[in-house]
Amino acid sequence: MDTLVVDHPLVAHKLTALRDERTDSPTFRRLADELVTLLAYEATRDVRVEPSDISTPVSPTTGVRLSSPKPLVVPILRAGLGMLDGMVRLLPTAEVGFLGMVRNEETLQASTYAERLPDDLSGRQCYVLDPMLATGGTLAAAIRFLVDRGADHITAVTLLCAPEGTARLEQELADLDIPVTIVTAAMDERLNEQGYIVPGLGDAGDRLYGVAD
C-alpha cells in the first residue's frame, strides 16, 4: 500500500479553512469540493488510458483516452457524498457506485448497510471517497468489499489521515495482491480516545450536512 500526502500550498490553504470551527456548512461543502478536485488530480495519475487516433484542424495525431471499462467512483455514505462532485468534475465519464457503511462507536468496527455497485468489478479501477481515515476500519472494509467483487486497482481519496488508520490498513490489507493507494491532504498527529483525528476537523458528515439525530 502506498500513501501520498499531497504537498501543495492551495491544498494546505483550503484544508486550513476546513479545519476552522468557524467555517459554516455551506462554506465547508464548497471548500471540500474544491479540495477534492485538487486531490483527484494526483489520485488519477495512474488512471488507465489507451491510444486514440484523431485529426486536429492541422493534421492527424495520436492521443489517449480513458480505457474501458470506465473507472468507478465509490463514495462511502454519507460523508463521502460531499466529495463526489469534486471527483467527477475531473472524471466526468466515470461511473458512480455507492457504499453505505457505519461505524459502531463502541467497537469502532464497520458494517455495510447499503450498496449500489455492479456485481462484477473485474478489471475495474475504483476510486473510493471517504473524508477521514481515522481508525481505518471503514475504509479497510470498503476496499475489501470492492476487491471481493473483482476490482483490481484501488485508490482511496481522503481529506485527512491518522497514522493509526494507515497502519491498520497496511495490516488488514496485507494479503491483497492488487495496488492500493491512499491520497490525502494531510497526515495528522494521532487519534484521541473517541477515535477522532487530532487536530482533525471534527465530524466531516456533520460539518457537511449538519447533525442528523
C-alpha positions in Angstrom: 0.0 0.0 0.0 1.2 3.5 -0.9 0.3 6.7 0.9 0.6 10.0 -0.9 0.3 13.2 1.1 -0.3 16.0 -1.4 2.1 18.8 -0.7 0.7 21.9 -2.4 0.0 25.4 -1.0 -3.6 25.5 -2.3 -4.3 22.2 -0.7 -2.9 23.4 2.6 -4.8 26.7 2.3 -8.2 25.1 1.7 -7.6 22.4 4.4 -6.8 25.2 7.0 -10.2 26.7 6.3 -11.9 23.3 6.5 -10.4 22.7 9.9 -11.6 26.1 11.3 -14.5 25.5 13.6 -16.0 28.9 12.5 -16.5 27.6 8.9 -20.2 27.0 8.3 -21.7 24.1 6.4 -22.2 25.8 3.0 -18.6 27.1 3.0 -17.3 23.7 4.2 -19.1 21.9 1.3 -17.6 24.3 -1.2 -14.1 24.0 0.2 -14.3 20.2 0.4 -15.5 20.2 -3.3 -12.5 22.3 -4.4 -10.0 20.4 -2.3 -11.2 17.0 -3.7 -10.6 18.2 -7.2 -7.1 19.1 -6.4 -6.5 15.7 -4.7 -8.2 14.0 -7.7 -5.6 15.4 -10.0 -2.9 13.4 -8.1 -5.2 10.4 -7.5 -5.7 9.8 -11.2 -2.1 9.8 -12.3 -2.3 6.0 -12.8 -5.8 6.0 -14.5 -5.7 3.6 -17.4 -5.6 5.1 -20.9 -5.3 3.8 -24.4 -4.2 5.3 -27.7 -6.7 7.3 -29.7 -6.3 8.5 -33.3 -7.8 11.9 -34.0 -7.5 14.7 -36.6 -6.7 18.2 -35.4 -7.6 21.2 -37.7 -4.0 20.9 -38.9 -3.1 17.2 -39.1 -3.8 13.6 -37.8 -2.3 12.7 -34.5 -2.5 10.1 -31.8 -3.5 11.0 -28.2 -5.0 9.0 -25.4 -8.5 8.4 -24.0 -9.7 6.6 -20.9 -9.7 2.8 -21.3 -12.7 0.6 -20.9 -14.1 -0.5 -18.5 -14.6 3.0 -17.2 -13.2 4.0 -13.8 -15.7 3.6 -10.9 -16.0 6.3 -8.2 -17.4 5.0 -4.9 -18.3 7.5 -2.2 -18.8 5.9 1.2 -22.1 7.2 2.6 -22.9 9.7 4.0 -19.8 11.9 4.3 -18.2 10.6 1.0 -21.1 12.2 -0.9 -19.6 15.6 -0.1 -16.6 14.6 -2.2 -18.4 13.2 -5.2 -18.8 16.4 -7.3 -15.2 17.3 -6.9 -14.1 13.9 -8.1 -16.4 13.5 -11.1 -15.6 17.1 -12.2 -12.2 15.7 -13.1 -13.5 12.3 -14.3 -16.9 13.1 -15.9 -17.1 9.9 -17.8 -16.5 7.7 -14.7 -19.4 5.6 -13.4 -20.5 6.1 -9.8 -21.5 3.4 -7.3 -22.5 3.9 -3.6 -21.4 2.0 -0.5 -23.1 2.7 2.8 -21.0 1.8 5.9 -21.5 2.6 9.5 -19.0 2.5 12.3 -20.0 1.2 15.7 -18.9 3.9 18.1 -18.2 1.4 20.9 -16.3 -1.3 19.0 -15.1 1.0 16.1 -16.0 -1.8 13.7 -17.6 -1.0 10.3 -20.5 -2.8 8.7 -22.3 -2.4 5.4 -25.9 -1.3 5.4 -26.4 -0.4 1.7 -24.7 -0.7 -1.6 -25.4 0.1 -5.2 -22.5 -1.4 -7.2 -22.0 -3.8 -10.1 -21.9 -7.4 -9.0 -18.7 -7.9 -11.2 -15.9 -5.4 -10.9 -13.4 -7.4 -12.8 -10.8 -5.2 -14.4 -12.2 -2.0 -12.8 -10.2 0.8 -11.3 -12.0 2.1 -8.3 -11.7 5.5 -6.6 -13.1 5.3 -3.0 -14.1 8.6 -1.4 -14.1 8.9 2.4 -13.2 12.2 4.1 -11.5 10.8 7.2 -9.1 7.8 7.5 -9.3 7.6 11.3 -9.3 4.1 12.8 -9.1 2.6 9.3 -11.9 0.1 9.9 -14.4 1.6 7.5 -12.0 2.1 4.6 -10.4 -1.4 5.0 -13.9 -3.0 4.9 -14.9 -0.9 1.8 -11.7 -1.8 0.0 -12.0 -5.5 0.7 -15.7 -5.3 -0.4 -14.6 -4.0 -3.8 -11.8 -6.4 -4.2 -14.1 -9.3 -3.4 -16.2 -8.2 -6.4 -13.1 -8.2 -8.6 -11.7 -4.7 -8.5 -8.0 -4.9 -9.4 -6.8 -1.3 -8.6 -8.0 0.8 -5.7 -7.2 4.4 -4.9 -8.8 6.0 -1.8 -9.1 9.8 -1.6 -9.3 11.3 1.9 -9.1 14.8 3.3 -7.2 13.6 6.4 -5.4 10.5 7.7 -4.3 9.4 11.1 -1.1 7.3 11.4 -3.1 4.6 13.3 -5.6 4.4 10.4 -2.9 3.9 7.7 -1.1 1.3 9.9 -4.3 -0.6 10.3 -4.9 -0.6 6.5 -1.4 -1.9 5.9 -2.1 -4.7 8.3 -5.6 -5.6 7.3 -4.9 -5.4 3.5 -1.5 -7.1 3.6 -2.9 -10.2 1.9 -4.2 -8.4 -1.1 -2.2 -8.7 -4.3 -3.6 -5.6 -6.1 -2.3 -2.0 -5.9 -3.9 0.2 -3.2 -3.0 3.8 -2.9 -4.2 6.4 -0.3 -4.2 10.0 -1.5 -4.7 12.6 1.3 -4.3 16.3 2.1 -2.6 15.7 5.4 -1.3 13.1 7.8 -2.4 14.3 11.3 -0.9 13.6 14.7 -3.0 10.8 16.2 -6.4 9.6 17.3 -8.0 10.6 20.5 -9.8 8.2 22.9 -13.0 8.6 20.9 -11.4 7.6 17.6 -11.4 11.2 16.2 -8.4 12.6 14.3 -6.3 15.2 16.2 -6.2 18.0 15.3 -8.6 16.9 12.6 -11.7 18.9 11.6 -14.4 17.3 13.7 -17.1 15.0 12.2 -17.0 15.5 8.5 -20.5 14.3 7.9 -21.9 16.7 10.5 -19.9 19.6 9.2 -21.0 18.9 5.6 -24.7 18.3 6.3 -25.5 19.2 9.8 -26.2 17.0 12.8 -28.8 14.3 11.9 -30.2 12.7 15.0 
